[in-house]
Amino acid sequence: MTTPDDDLKFLAETDVEFGRLKGLYKALEFRLKIAEARGFVDAEGAQELRKAIARTSSDYCHLVQVFNETSIEFHTLEAQRFTAVNKIEVWRSVNASRNRGNI
C-alpha cells in the first residue's frame, strides 16, 4: 500500500509524461483525419469506395495502430493519476475527521 507521500511523488513525477501523452493523443486524432482525407482525395470512384480506400491505406492503418497504443498509455496513466488523487483525498478526509474527533 502506498502512502500519501508516495502518491504525491507519483503525481509530481508523471506530470510531464501525462502532458506529453495527452498532446500526442490529441494530435493523433487530427493526423488520422488528415490521412483519411488525403487517401479520399487520392482515390477514384464512388464516395463510399473512396472512403474505404482511404481507411485501408497503409498510412491510415499505421496511424490507427499508433493511436491505439498511445490511447492505452494515456488512459492507463490518467487512471493511475486519478487513483492517486483519490487516495490522497481519502487520507485527507480521514485525518480531518481524526482531528475533529469523529474517528
C-alpha positions as CSV (number, residue, x, y, z in Angstrom):
1,M,0.0,0.0,0.0
2,T,1.3,3.4,-0.9
3,T,1.4,6.4,1.4
4,P,0.1,9.9,0.6
5,D,3.7,10.9,0.1
6,D,4.2,8.2,-2.4
7,D,1.1,9.3,-4.3
8,L,2.1,12.9,-4.3
9,K,5.6,11.9,-5.6
10,F,3.9,9.8,-8.3
11,L,1.7,12.7,-9.4
12,A,4.7,15.1,-9.5
13,E,6.9,12.6,-11.4
14,T,4.2,11.9,-14.0
15,D,3.2,15.5,-14.8
16,V,5.4,15.8,-17.9
17,E,4.7,12.3,-19.2
18,F,1.0,12.8,-18.8
19,G,1.1,16.1,-20.6
20,R,3.2,14.6,-23.4
21,L,0.8,11.6,-23.8
22,K,-2.2,13.9,-23.8
23,G,-0.7,16.1,-26.5
24,L,0.2,13.0,-28.6
25,Y,-3.3,11.6,-28.2
26,K,-4.9,14.8,-29.3
27,A,-2.5,15.3,-32.2
28,L,-3.1,11.8,-33.5
29,E,-6.8,12.4,-33.7
30,F,-6.1,15.2,-36.2
31,R,-3.4,13.2,-38.1
32,L,-5.9,10.4,-38.6
33,K,-8.4,12.8,-40.1
34,I,-5.7,14.2,-42.4
35,A,-4.6,10.8,-43.5
36,E,-8.2,9.8,-44.3
37,A,-8.8,13.0,-46.2
38,R,-5.5,12.6,-48.2
39,G,-6.5,9.0,-49.1
40,F,-10.0,10.1,-50.0
41,V,-8.7,12.8,-52.3
42,D,-6.2,10.5,-54.0
43,A,-8.7,7.7,-54.6
44,E,-11.1,7.4,-57.5
45,G,-14.6,6.0,-57.7
46,A,-17.8,6.5,-55.8
47,Q,-17.8,8.2,-52.5
48,E,-18.1,5.1,-50.4
49,L,-15.4,3.3,-52.3
50,R,-13.0,6.3,-51.9
51,K,-13.8,6.4,-48.2
52,A,-13.0,2.6,-47.9
53,I,-9.8,3.0,-49.9
54,A,-8.7,5.9,-47.6
55,R,-9.4,4.0,-44.5
56,T,-7.4,0.9,-45.6
57,S,-4.4,2.8,-46.8
58,S,-1.1,1.8,-45.1
59,D,-0.6,5.4,-43.7
60,Y,-4.1,5.4,-42.1
61,C,-3.7,1.9,-40.7
62,H,-0.4,2.7,-39.2
63,L,-1.8,5.8,-37.6
64,V,-4.7,3.8,-36.2
65,Q,-2.2,1.4,-34.6
66,V,-0.1,4.3,-33.1
67,F,-3.3,6.0,-32.0
68,N,-4.5,2.8,-30.2
69,E,-1.1,2.3,-28.4
70,T,-1.0,6.0,-27.4
71,S,-4.6,5.8,-26.2
72,I,-3.8,2.8,-24.0
73,E,-0.8,4.5,-22.5
74,F,-2.6,7.8,-21.9
75,H,-5.7,6.4,-20.4
76,T,-3.7,4.0,-18.2
77,L,-1.6,6.9,-16.8
78,E,-4.7,9.0,-16.4
79,A,-6.4,6.3,-14.4
80,Q,-3.3,5.8,-12.2
81,R,-3.2,9.5,-11.5
82,F,-6.9,9.6,-10.7
83,T,-6.4,6.8,-8.2
84,A,-3.5,8.6,-6.6
85,V,-5.6,11.8,-6.3
86,N,-8.5,9.8,-4.7
87,K,-6.2,8.1,-2.2
88,I,-4.9,11.5,-1.2
89,E,-8.4,12.8,-0.7
90,V,-9.4,9.8,1.4
91,W,-6.3,10.3,3.5
92,R,-7.1,14.0,4.0
93,S,-10.7,13.2,4.9
94,V,-9.8,10.6,7.4
95,N,-7.2,12.9,9.0
96,A,-9.6,15.8,9.1
97,S,-12.1,13.6,10.9
98,R,-9.5,12.4,13.4
99,N,-8.5,16.0,14.1
100,R,-12.2,16.8,14.8
101,G,-12.5,13.7,17.0
102,N,-15.0,12.0,14.7
103,I,-13.0,8.8,14.4
